[in-house]
Amino acid sequence: MNLTKLNKIATAMVAPGKGILAADESSGTIKKRFDAIGVESTEENRRDYREMLFRAKDAMSQYISGVILYDETIWQNAKDGTPLVKLIEQAGAIPGIKVDEGTQALPMCPGELVTVGLDRLAERLKKYYERGARFAKWRAVIDIGSGIPSMTAISVNAHALARYAALCQAAQIVPIVEPEVLMDGDHDIERCYEVTQRVLNKTFQELRVQRVALEGMVLKPNMAISGKKCPKQASVEEVAEKTIRLLKACVPAAVPGIAFLSGGQSDEEATAHLNAMHKLGPLPWGLTFSYGRALQAAPQKAWSGKPENVAAGQRAFSHRARMNGLASKGEWQSSLEQKAA
């Protein structure tokens, strides 16, 4: 393992003003997104859609540091035969790959899940590295509900995240460590804070046990936020303040950067929260975005599967990328959204 090289990539992934595009939707998830815009989810349509994003020069070169790909996408070539991985590299961004294989029910823990995919991961990482991937992603899912999460669910998911991270670093790939506490419930922000604190503490404990070099990883956490069904939604300022307090308490300064997931927040909410956090600096690590839906909902709608809409889709993507790029430096204002509209 060359830690200097890993650290260089991890630092580039969270460079000021840039963030990570999560374009790693599984076939099932992208089908749902395409159904919503009336597009059939064929391999060709998925390729065309992602090629549209990767060819959005303004967005990719100025605001996107890296792209998380799905297994299908990393092996695909653009319409003209150029590997999609090369399009990302040509734009100056870093190709990455989602390596977990989804979730399964956790035995003896009703309503809880564990992420799978560690078997043969070492072999898969070698092939992904050869194809051009320089970072990877593994997502653990922790739900909040009546009597959950259990310590069992937190422990097994933290253990799997750390094993994955160690395998990545051994393969000279930067691991994105993503323990996601879901925002689907009716819990308030205090409950989210308390659960996320337990999850992050356990995750870093496991990372140390498995000798993961913190300087060569990126953390992708949820924000401290009210559950979607909670009658009292926390303000932008409260989300920012509590999230920063939580991260300072749990995330060692050795970690080069933190790239948030949007987790079902609206486009503008995710941007506003990130922006507000930068008002609370200075911070010990780089702080940016690794958004899927919050970067892609607008371009998907604008594109709607029609070749003549490619330019409109790219404009919508560039706008969201720019807004989040500004937010990752604390320079975003809601008035910029209205101007674009």
C-alpha positions as CSV (number, residue, x, y, z in Angstrom):
1,M,0.0,0.0,0.0
2,N,1.3,3.4,-1.0
3,L,-0.3,5.7,1.5
4,T,1.1,8.9,0.0
5,K,-0.7,8.1,-3.3
6,L,-3.9,7.1,-1.5
7,N,-3.9,10.3,0.5
8,K,-3.3,12.4,-2.7
9,I,-6.4,10.8,-4.4
10,A,-8.5,11.2,-1.2
11,T,-7.5,14.8,-0.9
12,A,-8.4,15.5,-4.6
13,M,-11.8,13.9,-4.1
14,V,-12.7,16.5,-1.5
15,A,-10.9,19.5,-3.1
16,P,-12.5,22.9,-2.3
17,G,-15.4,23.7,-4.7
18,K,-15.6,20.2,-6.0
19,G,-17.6,17.1,-5.0
20,I,-18.4,13.6,-6.1
21,L,-21.2,12.5,-8.5
22,A,-22.9,9.3,-7.3
23,A,-23.9,7.7,-10.6
24,D,-23.9,4.2,-9.1
25,E,-27.6,3.5,-9.0
26,S,-28.3,-0.2,-9.2
27,S,-30.4,-1.5,-12.1
28,G,-33.5,-1.5,-9.9
29,T,-33.0,2.0,-8.7
30,I,-32.3,3.5,-12.1
31,K,-35.4,1.8,-13.4
32,K,-37.5,3.6,-10.8
33,R,-35.9,6.9,-11.8
34,F,-36.5,6.2,-15.5
35,D,-40.1,5.1,-14.8
36,A,-40.7,8.5,-13.2
37,I,-39.6,10.3,-16.5
38,G,-41.2,7.7,-18.8
39,V,-38.0,6.2,-20.2
40,E,-37.4,2.5,-20.6
41,S,-34.5,1.2,-18.6
42,T,-32.5,-0.5,-21.3
43,E,-28.7,-0.9,-21.2
44,E,-28.4,1.6,-24.1
45,N,-30.6,4.2,-22.4
46,R,-28.7,3.9,-19.1
47,R,-25.4,4.3,-21.1
48,D,-26.8,7.4,-23.1
49,Y,-28.0,9.0,-19.9
50,R,-24.7,8.6,-18.1
51,E,-22.7,9.6,-21.1
52,M,-24.7,12.8,-21.3
53,L,-23.6,13.6,-17.7
54,F,-19.9,12.7,-18.2
55,R,-19.7,14.9,-21.4
56,A,-21.1,17.9,-19.5
57,K,-17.7,19.6,-19.7
58,D,-18.4,22.7,-17.5
59,A,-19.8,20.6,-14.7
60,M,-17.3,17.8,-14.8
61,S,-14.1,19.9,-15.1
62,Q,-15.1,22.6,-12.6
63,Y,-17.3,21.1,-9.9
64,I,-16.9,17.3,-10.0
65,S,-13.9,15.6,-8.5
66,G,-14.9,12.0,-9.0
67,V,-17.7,9.8,-10.2
68,I,-19.0,6.6,-8.5
69,L,-19.9,4.1,-11.1
70,Y,-22.1,0.9,-11.1
71,D,-20.5,-2.3,-12.3
72,E,-22.4,-2.2,-15.6
73,T,-21.2,1.4,-16.3
74,I,-17.5,0.9,-15.6
75,W,-17.3,-1.6,-18.5
76,Q,-19.4,0.4,-20.9
77,N,-18.2,2.4,-23.9
78,A,-19.7,5.7,-25.1
79,K,-21.6,5.8,-28.4
80,D,-18.3,6.6,-30.3
81,G,-16.5,3.7,-28.6
82,T,-14.6,5.6,-25.9
83,P,-14.7,3.9,-22.5
84,L,-16.9,5.9,-20.1
85,V,-14.1,5.7,-17.6
86,K,-11.9,7.6,-20.2
87,L,-14.5,10.4,-20.5
88,I,-14.4,10.9,-16.8
89,E,-10.6,11.0,-16.8
90,Q,-10.5,13.4,-19.8
91,A,-12.7,15.8,-17.8
92,G,-10.1,15.8,-15.0
93,A,-12.3,13.7,-12.6
94,I,-11.5,10.4,-10.9
95,P,-13.4,7.3,-11.7
96,G,-14.7,5.2,-8.8
97,I,-16.8,2.1,-8.3
98,K,-19.6,0.9,-6.0
99,V,-18.5,-2.5,-4.8
100,D,-21.1,-3.7,-2.3
101,E,-23.7,-6.1,-3.5
102,G,-26.7,-4.7,-1.7
103,T,-28.3,-5.7,1.5
104,Q,-29.8,-8.8,3.1
105,A,-32.0,-9.3,6.1
106,L,-29.9,-9.6,9.3
107,P,-30.6,-12.9,11.1
108,M,-32.2,-12.5,14.6
109,C,-32.7,-8.8,14.0
110,P,-36.2,-8.2,12.6
111,G,-36.4,-5.1,10.3
112,E,-32.6,-4.7,10.1
113,L,-30.2,-5.2,7.2
114,V,-26.5,-6.1,6.6
115,T,-24.6,-5.2,3.5
116,V,-23.0,-8.1,1.6
117,G,-20.3,-8.4,-1.1
118,L,-17.0,-9.2,0.8
119,D,-16.5,-12.6,-0.8
120,R,-14.2,-12.3,-3.8
121,L,-13.9,-8.5,-3.3
122,A,-10.1,-8.7,-3.5
123,E,-10.3,-10.2,-7.0
124,R,-12.9,-7.7,-8.1
125,L,-10.9,-4.7,-6.9
126,K,-7.9,-5.8,-9.0
127,K,-10.0,-5.8,-12.1
128,Y,-11.6,-2.5,-11.3
129,Y,-8.2,-0.9,-10.7
130,E,-7.0,-2.2,-14.1
131,R,-10.1,-0.6,-15.6
132,G,-9.2,2.8,-14.1
133,A,-11.1,2.9,-10.7
134,R,-9.1,4.7,-8.1
135,F,-11.7,4.8,-5.3
136,A,-14.6,2.6,-4.3
137,K,-17.8,2.8,-2.3
138,W,-19.6,0.5,0.2
139,R,-22.9,1.6,1.8
140,A,-24.2,0.3,5.1
141,V,-27.8,1.0,5.9
142,I,-29.0,1.7,9.5
143,D,-32.7,2.3,10.0
144,I,-34.2,4.1,13.0
145,G,-37.5,2.7,14.3
146,S,-39.1,1.2,17.4
147,G,-36.3,-0.6,19.2
148,I,-33.9,-0.3,16.3
149,P,-31.1,0.0,15.4
150,S,-29.7,-2.8,17.6
151,M,-26.1,-2.9,18.6
152,T,-25.9,-6.1,16.5
153,A,-26.8,-4.2,13.3
154,I,-24.4,-1.3,14.1
155,S,-21.6,-3.8,14.9
156,V,-21.9,-6.1,11.9
157,N,-22.2,-3.2,9.4
158,A,-19.3,-1.3,10.9
159,H,-17.2,-4.5,10.8
160,A,-18.1,-5.1,7.1
161,L,-17.3,-1.5,6.2
162,A,-13.9,-1.8,7.9
163,R,-13.1,-5.1,6.1
164,Y,-14.0,-3.6,2.8
165,A,-11.9,-0.5,3.5
166,A,-8.8,-2.6,4.3
167,L,-9.2,-4.7,1.1
168,C,-9.5,-1.4,-0.9
169,Q,-6.3,0.0,0.5
170,A,-4.5,-3.2,0.0
171,A,-5.6,-2.9,-3.7
172,Q,-4.4,0.7,-3.8
173,I,-8.0,2.0,-4.0
174,V,-9.3,4.8,-1.7
175,P,-12.4,3.5,0.2
176,I,-15.4,5.7,0.6
177,V,-16.8,4.5,3.9
178,E,-20.6,5.1,3.9
179,P,-22.5,4.3,7.1
180,E,-26.0,5.8,6.2
181,V,-28.5,6.4,9.0
182,L,-31.7,6.6,7.0
183,M,-34.0,9.7,7.3
184,D,-37.2,7.8,6.4
185,G,-38.8,7.6,9.9
186,D,-40.7,10.0,12.2
187,H,-37.7,10.5,14.6
188,D,-36.5,14.0,15.5
189,I,-33.0,15.4,14.9
190,E,-31.9,14.5,18.5
191,R,-32.6,10.8,17.8
192,C,-30.8,11.0,14.5
193,Y,-27.8,12.6,16.3
194,E,-27.7,10.0,19.0
195,V,-27.9,7.0,16.5
196,T,-25.4,8.5,14.1
197,Q,-22.9,9.1,16.9
198,R,-23.1,5.5,17.9
199,V,-22.7,4.4,14.3
200,L,-19.7,6.6,13.6
201,N,-17.9,5.7,16.9
202,K,-18.3,2.0,16.1
203,T,-17.2,2.4,12.5
204,F,-14.0,4.2,13.5
205,Q,-13.3,1.7,16.2
206,E,-13.6,-1.1,13.6
207,L,-11.4,0.8,11.1
208,R,-8.6,1.0,13.7
209,V,-8.9,-2.7,14.6
210,Q,-8.6,-3.6,10.9
211,R,-5.6,-1.3,10.4
212,V,-7.2,1.0,7.9
213,A,-5.1,4.1,7.3
214,L,-7.4,7.0,8.0
215,E,-5.3,9.3,5.8
216,G,-6.3,7.2,2.8
217,M,-10.1,7.2,3.0
218,V,-13.1,9.4,2.6
219,L,-16.2,9.3,4.9
220,K,-19.6,9.5,3.4
221,P,-22.1,10.1,6.2
222,N,-25.7,11.3,6.6
223,M,-26.3,14.7,8.1
224,A,-27.9,15.0,11.5
225,I,-31.4,15.7,10.3
226,S,-35.1,15.2,11.2
227,G,-36.8,12.0,9.9
228,K,-39.0,12.7,6.8
229,K,-42.2,12.0,8.7
230,C,-41.2,14.0,11.8
231,P,-43.9,16.7,12.4
232,K,-41.1,19.2,13.5
233,Q,-38.4,19.6,10.8
234,A,-35.1,21.1,12.0
235,S,-34.0,24.4,10.5
236,V,-31.1,24.6,8.1
237,E,-29.0,26.3,10.8
238,E,-29.8,23.5,13.3
239,V,-28.9,20.7,10.9
240,A,-25.6,22.4,10.1
241,E,-24.7,23.1,13.8
242,K,-25.6,19.6,15.0
243,T,-23.9,17.9,12.1
244,I,-20.7,19.7,12.6
245,R,-20.8,19.1,16.3
246,L,-21.4,15.4,15.7
247,L,-18.5,15.1,13.2
248,K,-16.1,17.0,15.4
249,A,-16.9,14.6,18.2
250,C,-16.5,11.4,16.1
251,V,-14.3,11.9,13.0
252,P,-10.5,12.0,13.5
253,A,-8.7,15.0,11.9
254,A,-6.5,12.4,10.0
255,V,-9.4,11.7,7.7
256,P,-8.8,14.0,4.6
257,G,-12.4,14.6,3.9
258,I,-16.1,14.1,4.4
259,A,-18.5,13.9,1.4
260,F,-22.2,13.9,2.5
261,L,-24.9,11.8,0.9
262,S,-28.2,13.6,0.2
263,G,-30.3,10.7,1.5
264,G,-33.6,11.8,0.1
265,Q,-33.3,15.6,0.8
266,S,-34.5,17.9,-2.0
267,D,-31.9,19.4,-4.3
268,E,-31.9,22.8,-2.6
269,E,-32.1,21.5,0.9
270,A,-29.0,19.4,0.4
271,T,-27.2,22.4,-1.0
272,A,-28.4,24.8,1.7
273,H,-27.3,22.4,4.5
274,L,-23.8,22.0,3.1
275,N,-23.4,25.7,2.6
276,A,-24.5,26.5,6.2
277,M,-21.9,24.0,7.6
278,H,-19.1,26.0,5.9
279,K,-20.2,29.1,7.8
280,L,-19.1,27.2,11.0
281,G,-15.5,26.8,10.0
282,P,-12.6,26.3,10.2
283,L,-13.0,22.6,9.9
284,P,-10.3,19.9,10.4
285,W,-11.2,18.0,7.2
286,G,-12.4,18.8,3.7
287,L,-16.3,18.9,3.6
288,T,-18.2,18.4,0.4
289,F,-21.0,16.5,-1.4
290,S,-21.3,13.0,-2.8
291,Y,-24.9,13.4,-4.1
292,G,-26.9,11.1,-6.4
293,R,-30.5,12.3,-6.5
294,A,-29.7,15.9,-5.5
295,L,-27.4,16.3,-8.5
296,Q,-29.4,14.1,-11.0
297,A,-33.1,14.7,-10.5
298,A,-33.1,17.9,-12.5
299,P,-31.0,16.6,-15.5
300,Q,-33.1,13.4,-15.6
301,K,-36.3,15.4,-15.9
302,A,-34.8,17.8,-18.5
303,W,-33.4,15.0,-20.6
304,S,-36.4,12.6,-20.4
305,G,-34.7,10.1,-22.8
306,K,-34.8,12.4,-25.8
307,P,-31.6,13.0,-27.8
308,E,-32.7,16.5,-28.6
309,N,-32.8,17.3,-24.9
310,V,-29.1,16.3,-24.2
311,A,-28.0,20.0,-24.0
312,A,-30.9,20.9,-21.6
313,G,-30.0,17.9,-19.4
314,Q,-26.3,19.0,-19.3
315,R,-27.3,22.6,-18.4
316,A,-29.5,21.3,-15.6
317,F,-26.6,19.1,-14.4
318,S,-24.1,21.9,-14.6
319,H,-26.4,24.2,-12.6
320,R,-26.8,21.7,-9.7
321,A,-23.0,20.9,-9.8
322,R,-22.2,24.6,-9.7
323,M,-24.6,25.3,-6.8
324,N,-23.1,22.5,-4.7
325,G,-19.6,23.5,-5.7
326,L,-20.3,26.9,-4.3
327,A,-22.0,25.4,-1.2
328,S,-18.8,23.3,-0.6
329,K,-17.0,26.7,0.0
330,G,-19.8,28.4,1.8
331,E,-20.5,30.7,-1.1
332,W,-24.0,29.6,-2.2
333,Q,-27.1,31.8,-1.9
334,S,-30.7,30.9,-2.6
335,S,-31.0,33.9,-4.9
336,L,-28.6,32.1,-7.3
337,E,-31.3,29.3,-7.7
338,Q,-34.0,31.9,-8.6
339,K,-31.7,33.5,-11.2
340,A,-31.2,30.2,-13.0
341,A,-34.9,29.4,-12.8
